[in-house]
């Protein structure tokens, strides 16, 4: 049974699913939605892009009582970007549901407008633990009627140090509730979290590791100083439409960005020092294909959910295999093919061994002779973003802009 029409959903939800083209469930949806509808807690292992947001969102929407003007569902995410993406997906799924209010509460934005929005309450709140905790301490948030709690990307929540904040939030919730925990990996800390917050949770695992038929994983061995030119060679050889490159330090990101720029690549570097506005602008450029290469650290890239990433390059091998799984999971989503390249040195063989053990694979290293090292090839992004600092006050009309652009072409 993988057809949404077979589920006991309201007509408004079913009609909307048909309207947006949701007919067949993904594996994670097929296994989790019936459990959620049957009032069970769910502990699910699924990577981003598997349809997990729709899985818990559809269950929440079906159980929601919009005649009750109070918060009934709380979804905790590790980052602002992911929170906004989750809220956007829920709004899309709730398009045919009348009088529903979904509120996003995250750091990095002024708290006063959020406080004003909370005065009118909401049915579903999506946010980061830090800002949710802040509102609780200020007395702005009433979570006494929560019937569903979702911890999205649970492993990331723990890695980012939110465990104590989550403890405080859960202490404010009713003991009688559903709690759903979604995580790409199942370390011991996640199992401990489940024992503390869930009741007889139904454990579900779907595509625990990345299928070799979806993500092509390749490991190139070289001396460390050859890594920059090997990175360029991978880009020249495979020409992915978009690429995320991971380094282990901010300095290495900066150095690699300089090298790529000198070699006529259009790349941007995302790091944790960026203001939220700068970060948003950079992600917009990458998402709309105005730049096709994004360089960053694991910390800077947390919570990014960019669709259709063609390739991931591990310039530096990750420190642990779980991080490797997270990194390459940014490509090959929703059944699409993806490319994952890792640059390793002879001294790092133990890291490849750990990855093979963790994901039950048997990858070996290959040389770089098959790569195209021809210099001077510029990989232009397919799009260009133009910022026009003017409008009505400058007596610029839409037709003027269109005319200028078409004349220039």
C-alpha positions as CSV (number, residue, x, y, z in Angstrom):
1,X,0.0,0.0,0.0
2,X,2.0,3.0,-1.2
3,X,-0.9,5.1,-2.5
4,X,-1.9,8.1,-0.4
5,X,-5.6,7.5,-1.3
6,X,-5.5,4.3,0.8
7,X,-4.8,6.2,4.0
8,X,-7.6,7.4,6.3
9,X,-7.0,11.1,5.5
10,X,-9.5,14.0,5.3
11,X,-10.8,15.0,1.9
12,X,-9.1,18.4,2.1
13,X,-5.7,16.7,2.7
14,X,-6.2,14.1,0.0
15,X,-7.4,16.7,-2.5
16,X,-4.4,18.8,-1.8
17,X,-2.0,15.9,-2.2
18,X,-3.5,15.2,-5.6
19,X,-3.3,18.8,-6.5
20,X,0.5,19.0,-5.8
21,X,1.2,15.7,-7.4
22,X,1.6,13.5,-4.4
23,X,0.1,10.2,-5.3
24,X,2.5,7.5,-4.2
25,X,4.3,7.5,-0.8
26,X,8.0,7.2,-0.5
27,X,9.3,4.3,1.7
28,X,9.6,6.4,4.8
29,X,6.1,7.8,4.4
30,X,4.6,4.4,3.7
31,X,6.1,3.1,7.0
32,X,5.7,6.1,9.3
33,X,2.3,7.7,8.4
34,X,0.1,4.7,9.4
35,X,2.0,4.5,12.8
36,X,1.5,8.2,13.4
37,X,-2.2,8.0,12.5
38,X,-2.5,5.1,15.0
39,X,-1.2,7.3,17.8
40,X,2.2,5.6,18.0
41,X,5.5,7.3,18.7
42,X,8.0,6.9,15.8
43,X,11.8,6.6,15.9
44,X,12.7,6.8,12.2
45,X,16.1,6.7,10.5
46,X,15.9,8.5,7.1
47,X,18.1,10.9,5.2
48,X,17.1,14.4,4.1
49,X,15.3,14.2,0.8
50,X,13.5,10.9,1.6
51,X,10.1,12.6,2.2
52,X,10.3,12.5,6.0
53,X,8.9,16.1,6.4
54,X,5.7,15.2,4.6
55,X,5.6,11.9,6.6
56,X,5.2,13.7,10.0
57,X,3.5,16.7,8.6
58,X,0.6,14.7,7.1
59,X,0.1,12.9,10.4
60,X,0.1,16.2,12.3
61,X,-2.4,17.8,9.9
62,X,-4.8,14.9,10.0
63,X,-4.9,15.0,13.8
64,X,-5.1,18.8,14.1
65,X,-8.2,20.5,15.4
66,X,-8.2,24.0,13.8
67,X,-11.3,25.1,15.8
68,X,-9.0,25.1,18.9
69,X,-6.9,28.2,18.8
70,X,-3.9,26.8,20.6
71,X,-0.5,25.2,19.9
72,X,-1.0,21.5,19.2
73,X,2.2,20.5,17.5
74,X,5.8,21.6,18.1
75,X,8.6,20.7,15.6
76,X,12.2,21.3,16.7
77,X,14.9,21.7,14.0
78,X,18.7,22.3,14.4
79,X,18.9,25.5,12.2
80,X,16.8,28.4,11.0
81,X,17.1,27.3,7.4
82,X,15.7,23.9,8.1
83,X,13.0,25.3,10.3
84,X,11.8,27.6,7.5
85,X,11.9,24.8,4.9
86,X,9.9,22.5,7.2
87,X,7.3,25.3,7.8
88,X,7.1,26.0,4.1
89,X,6.5,22.3,3.3
90,X,3.7,22.1,6.0
91,X,2.0,25.2,4.6
92,X,2.1,23.6,1.1
93,X,0.6,20.4,2.5
94,X,-2.1,22.4,4.4
95,X,-3.1,24.6,1.5
96,X,-6.6,23.1,1.4
97,X,-7.0,23.1,5.2
98,X,-9.0,26.1,6.5
99,X,-8.0,28.5,9.3
100,X,-4.7,26.9,10.0
101,X,-1.8,29.0,11.4
102,X,1.8,27.9,11.3
103,X,4.4,29.9,13.1
104,X,8.2,29.8,12.8
105,X,10.3,30.8,15.8
106,X,14.1,30.9,15.1
107,X,17.1,32.8,16.2
108,X,18.8,35.3,13.9
109,X,15.6,37.4,13.6
110,X,14.1,40.0,15.9
111,X,12.1,38.5,18.8
112,X,9.5,41.2,19.1
113,X,7.5,40.4,16.0
114,X,7.5,36.7,17.0
115,X,6.1,37.8,20.4
116,X,3.4,39.7,18.7
117,X,2.5,36.8,16.5
118,X,2.3,34.5,19.6
119,X,-0.3,36.8,21.1
120,X,-2.7,35.4,18.5
121,X,-1.5,31.9,19.1
122,X,-0.9,29.2,16.4
123,X,-1.7,25.6,15.7
124,X,1.8,24.4,14.7
125,X,5.1,25.9,15.8
126,X,8.4,25.1,14.0
127,X,11.6,26.4,15.4
128,X,15.1,26.0,16.9
129,X,15.5,24.9,20.5
130,X,17.4,28.1,21.5
131,X,14.6,30.5,20.4
132,X,11.8,28.3,21.6
133,X,13.5,28.1,25.0
134,X,13.9,31.9,25.0
135,X,10.2,32.4,24.5
136,X,9.4,29.9,27.2
137,X,11.6,31.8,29.7
138,X,9.9,35.1,28.7
139,X,6.5,33.6,29.3
140,X,5.5,34.1,25.6
141,X,4.8,30.5,24.8
142,X,2.2,28.1,26.1
143,X,3.0,24.5,25.3
144,X,0.5,22.9,27.7
145,X,-1.8,21.6,25.0
146,X,0.8,20.0,22.7
147,X,-0.3,16.7,21.4
148,X,2.6,16.1,19.0
149,X,6.4,16.8,19.4
150,X,8.8,16.2,16.5
151,X,12.6,16.2,16.8
152,X,13.8,16.6,13.2
153,X,17.4,15.7,12.4
154,X,17.9,14.5,16.0
155,X,21.6,13.7,15.6
156,X,22.2,17.3,14.4
157,X,20.3,18.7,17.3
158,X,22.6,16.8,19.7
159,X,25.8,17.6,17.8
160,X,24.9,21.3,18.0
161,X,24.6,21.1,21.8
162,X,20.9,21.5,22.1
163,X,20.3,18.6,24.5
164,X,19.9,20.7,27.7
165,X,17.6,23.2,25.9
166,X,15.5,20.3,24.6
167,X,15.2,18.8,28.1
168,X,13.9,22.2,29.3
169,X,11.3,22.4,26.5
170,X,10.1,18.8,27.0
171,X,9.6,19.4,30.7
172,X,6.9,22.0,29.7
173,X,5.0,19.6,27.5
174,X,2.1,17.3,28.6
175,X,3.2,13.8,29.5
176,X,0.5,12.4,27.3
177,X,1.6,13.2,23.7
178,X,3.1,11.6,20.6
179,X,6.8,12.2,20.2
180,X,8.5,11.5,16.8
181,X,12.2,11.4,16.4
182,X,13.8,11.5,12.9
183,X,17.5,11.1,12.4
184,X,19.9,10.3,9.5
185,X,22.0,8.2,11.9
186,X,21.3,6.2,15.1
187,X,24.2,6.8,17.5
188,X,23.8,5.8,21.1
189,X,22.9,9.3,22.1
190,X,19.8,9.2,19.8
191,X,18.7,5.9,21.4
192,X,19.1,7.4,24.8
193,X,17.0,10.4,23.7
194,X,14.3,8.1,22.5
195,X,14.2,6.2,25.8
196,X,13.8,9.5,27.7
197,X,11.2,11.2,25.6
198,X,9.3,8.4,23.8
199,X,6.9,5.7,24.8
200,X,7.2,2.3,23.1
201,X,8.4,4.0,20.0
202,X,8.1,2.1,16.7
203,X,11.6,2.0,15.2
204,X,11.7,2.4,11.5
205,X,14.8,2.3,9.2
206,X,14.7,3.2,5.6
207,X,17.8,3.5,3.4
208,X,20.1,3.7,6.4
209,X,23.0,4.2,4.1
210,X,23.3,5.7,0.7
211,X,22.7,3.2,-2.1
212,X,25.6,2.9,-4.5
213,X,23.1,2.9,-7.4
214,X,21.9,6.4,-6.4
215,X,25.1,8.0,-5.2
216,X,28.3,7.1,-7.0
217,X,31.1,7.2,-4.4
218,X,34.7,7.5,-5.5
219,X,37.9,7.9,-3.4
220,X,41.1,9.4,-4.9
221,X,44.4,8.9,-3.2
222,X,47.1,11.6,-3.4
223,X,49.6,13.6,-1.4
224,X,47.9,16.4,0.5
225,X,49.4,19.3,-1.5
226,X,47.8,17.8,-4.7
227,X,44.3,18.2,-3.4
228,X,43.5,21.7,-4.8
229,X,44.4,20.7,-8.4
230,X,42.6,17.4,-8.0
231,X,39.5,19.3,-6.9
232,X,39.7,21.4,-10.0
233,X,40.3,18.2,-12.1
234,X,37.2,16.6,-10.7
235,X,35.1,19.6,-11.6
236,X,36.6,19.8,-15.1
237,X,36.1,16.0,-15.7
238,X,32.6,15.5,-14.4
239,X,31.2,19.0,-14.9
240,X,28.4,18.8,-12.2
241,X,25.8,21.4,-12.4
242,X,26.2,22.2,-8.7
243,X,28.8,21.1,-6.1
244,X,29.3,21.4,-2.4
245,X,32.9,21.1,-1.3
246,X,33.6,20.3,2.4
247,X,36.8,21.3,4.2
248,X,37.6,20.7,7.9
249,X,38.7,24.3,8.7
250,X,37.7,27.8,7.8
251,X,41.2,28.6,6.7
252,X,41.2,25.7,4.3
253,X,37.9,26.9,2.9
254,X,39.4,30.3,2.3
255,X,42.6,28.9,0.7
256,X,40.6,26.6,-1.6
257,X,38.2,29.4,-2.6
258,X,41.2,31.5,-3.7
259,X,42.6,28.6,-5.7
260,X,39.3,28.0,-7.5
261,X,38.7,31.6,-8.2
262,X,42.2,32.0,-9.7
263,X,41.3,29.0,-12.0
264,X,38.2,30.6,-13.3
265,X,35.6,28.8,-11.2
266,X,32.6,30.6,-9.8
267,X,32.6,29.6,-6.2
268,X,31.4,31.0,-2.9
269,X,32.5,30.2,0.7
270,X,30.0,29.8,3.4
271,X,31.3,30.0,7.0
272,X,29.9,30.5,10.5
273,X,31.1,34.1,10.7
274,X,28.6,35.3,8.1
275,X,25.6,37.4,9.2
276,X,22.3,35.8,8.6
277,X,21.5,38.2,5.7
278,X,24.8,37.3,4.0
279,X,24.2,33.6,4.5
280,X,20.7,33.8,3.0
281,X,21.9,35.8,0.0
282,X,24.7,33.3,-0.6
283,X,22.3,30.3,-0.4
284,X,19.9,32.0,-2.8
285,X,22.7,32.4,-5.4
286,X,23.6,28.8,-5.1
287,X,20.0,27.6,-5.1
288,X,19.1,29.6,-8.2
289,X,22.3,28.4,-10.0
290,X,23.9,31.9,-10.2
291,X,27.0,30.2,-8.6
292,X,27.5,26.5,-9.0
293,X,30.2,25.8,-6.3
294,X,29.8,26.2,-2.5
295,X,32.8,25.7,-0.2
296,X,32.2,25.3,3.5
297,X,32.8,23.4,6.8
298,X,30.4,21.0,8.4
299,X,29.5,23.6,11.0
300,X,28.7,26.2,8.3
301,X,26.7,23.8,6.2
302,X,24.5,22.5,9.0
303,X,20.8,22.6,8.2
304,X,21.3,23.4,4.5
305,X,18.6,21.7,2.5
306,X,19.4,22.6,-1.1
307,X,17.6,20.5,-3.8
308,X,19.3,18.9,-6.8
309,X,23.0,19.1,-5.7
310,X,24.9,17.4,-8.4
311,X,28.0,16.5,-6.5
312,X,29.7,16.5,-3.1
313,X,33.5,16.7,-2.8
314,X,35.2,15.9,0.5
315,X,38.4,18.0,0.1
316,X,39.2,16.9,3.7
317,X,38.1,13.5,4.8
318,X,35.6,13.8,7.6
319,X,36.6,12.9,11.1
320,X,34.0,10.2,11.6
321,X,31.9,8.0,9.2
322,X,28.6,9.5,10.4
323,X,29.7,12.9,9.2
324,X,30.6,11.3,5.8
325,X,27.0,9.9,5.5
326,X,25.6,13.4,6.3
327,X,27.9,15.1,3.7
328,X,27.2,12.9,0.8
329,X,23.5,12.8,1.6
330,X,23.2,16.3,0.1
331,X,23.4,14.7,-3.3
332,X,21.4,11.9,-4.9
333,X,18.1,12.9,-3.3
334,X,14.6,11.8,-4.1
335,X,15.9,8.9,-6.2
336,X,18.1,11.1,-8.4
337,X,21.7,10.1,-9.2
338,X,24.5,11.9,-7.3
339,X,28.2,12.0,-7.2
340,X,30.4,11.9,-4.1
341,X,34.2,12.3,-4.4
342,X,36.6,12.1,-1.5
343,X,40.3,13.1,-1.6
344,X,42.4,11.0,0.7
345,X,46.0,10.6,1.5
346,X,47.9,7.4,2.3
347,X,47.9,8.4,6.0
348,X,44.1,8.6,6.0
349,X,43.4,5.0,4.9
350,X,42.0,4.3,8.4
351,X,39.2,6.9,7.7
352,X,38.2,5.1,4.5
353,X,38.2,1.8,6.4
354,X,35.9,3.3,9.1
355,X,33.5,4.5,6.4
356,X,33.4,1.1,4.7
357,X,32.7,-0.6,8.0
358,X,30.0,1.9,8.9
359,X,28.1,1.7,5.7
360,X,28.9,-2.0,4.9
361,X,30.7,-1.1,1.7
362,X,34.0,-2.1,0.2
363,X,35.2,1.0,-1.6
364,X,38.9,1.2,-2.5
365,X,41.1,4.1,-3.6
366,X,41.9,5.0,-7.2
367,X,44.5,7.1,-8.8
368,X,43.9,10.5,-10.4
369,X,45.2,9.7,-13.9
370,X,41.7,9.3,-15.2
371,X,40.9,13.0,-14.3
372,X,41.1,15.9,-16.7
373,X,43.9,18.2,-15.5
374,X,43.6,20.6,-18.5
375,X,43.9,24.1,-17.1
376,X,41.9,27.2,-18.1
377,X,38.4,25.6,-18.6
378,X,35.8,27.9,-17.1
379,X,32.6,26.3,-15.8
380,X,30.1,29.1,-16.0
381,X,27.0,28.8,-13.9
382,X,23.8,28.5,-15.9
383,X,22.1,31.6,-14.4
384,X,23.0,35.1,-13.3
385,X,21.4,37.1,-10.5
386,X,21.1,40.9,-11.2
387,X,20.5,43.3,-8.3
388,X,18.7,46.5,-9.2
389,X,19.0,49.1,-6.5
390,X,16.1,51.3,-7.6
391,X,12.4,51.4,-8.2
392,X,9.5,53.9,-8.2
393,X,11.4,56.5,-6.3
394,X,14.1,56.4,-9.0
395,X,11.3,56.5,-11.6
396,X,12.3,53.1,-12.9
397,X,9.4,51.0,-14.2
398,X,9.3,47.2,-14.8
399,X,9.2,47.9,-18.6
400,X,12.4,49.9,-18.3
401,X,14.2,47.0,-16.7
402,X,12.9,44.5,-19.2
403,X,13.8,46.8,-22.1
404,X,17.4,47.3,-20.8
405,X,17.9,43.6,-20.4
406,X,16.5,42.6,-23.8
407,X,18.4,45.4,-25.5
408,X,21.6,44.2,-23.8
409,X,21.0,40.7,-25.2
